[in-house]
Amino acid sequence: MKAVGTILLIIGLVGTLLFGFQAIQDSESFSFLGIDIAVSKADWTPLIVSGIIFLIGLVMTIRKKG
């Protein structure tokens, strides 16, 4: 169980980092009355799914058996 948890933890972490970086890059900013406003065009679903997989892997890894 810990091996599966570790694999899910690594996959979730890598996915979160990659999709998080991509989401940051998919934002635009413009200036309105001297204020910079950022608008995100990113698809947040892969980032959320990767975060959930990371949390499941974390719970499976640190959970005590028995």
Secondary structure in CASP SS format (residue, H / E / C, confidence):
PFRMAT SS
TARGET T0000
AUTHOR 0000-0000-0000
METHOD secondary structure of the structure
MODEL  1
M C 1.00
K H 1.00
A H 1.00
V H 1.00
G H 1.00
T H 1.00
I H 1.00
L H 1.00
L H 1.00
I H 1.00
I H 1.00
G H 1.00
L H 1.00
V H 1.00
G H 1.00
T H 1.00
L H 1.00
L H 1.00
F H 1.00
G H 1.00
F H 1.00
Q H 1.00
A H 1.00
I H 1.00
Q H 1.00
D C 1.00
S E 1.00
E E 1.00
S E 1.00
F E 1.00
S E 1.00
F E 1.00
L C 1.00
G C 1.00
I E 1.00
D E 1.00
I E 1.00
A E 1.00
V E 1.00
S E 1.00
K C 1.00
A C 1.00
D C 1.00
W C 1.00
T H 1.00
P H 1.00
L H 1.00
I H 1.00
V H 1.00
S H 1.00
G H 1.00
I H 1.00
I H 1.00
F H 1.00
L H 1.00
I H 1.00
G H 1.00
L H 1.00
V H 1.00
M H 1.00
T H 1.00
I H 1.00
R C 1.00
K C 1.00
K C 1.00
G C 1.00
END
